[in-house]
């Protein structure tokens, strides 16, 4: 999780920010701050809240032999896809349902009691 803010710092210190598009992975608190400051253009994050919540539902369904719930989560497969989010600055011009603005993401995180992923 330290790579994104460290990368942003090195590029900024070298005065080379305008030469690079900065796209990282993870939503560590310092990464989110770097997005807000314009030091990182986007970050891809796991849906860690959903991973935990859906895993708990799945484990309970297995324990209770609730085939209907297991199938509703897994379909006919063996993997549970919890997706990822792409987080961009609040002033981003991207208009895509797969992209979430930093302020919306932080509000979501706060609603779940989380500070980072």
Secondary structure, DSSP 8 states (H G I E B T S, - for coil): -HHHHHHHHHHHHTT-GGG---EEE---HHHHHHHHTTS-SEEEEE-HHHHHHHHHHHHHHHHTT-HHHHHHHHTTSS-----EEEEE-TT-----TTEEEHHHHHHHHHHTT-S--
